[in-house]
């Protein structure tokens, strides 16, 4: 079972991460990871950063004109 602590630690290790990247790393559904990321934002442990490019590398099929709407998260300074 995945925990909020594991998700937070994975974001910390990556520096910045999106739900798809964490989903692959932690072997959990994207929906579950996305919900956990949002909960960590509400708790003040993570902050959401707007990204103009996909960090997961799965956007190679997208035309460059089309911007990814990927939410990227990083650790806040609060603990």
Secondary structure by P-SEA (a helix, b strand, c coil): cccaaaaaaaaaaaccccaaaaaaaacccaaaaaaaaaaaaaaccbbbbbbcccccccccccccccccbbbbbbbcccc
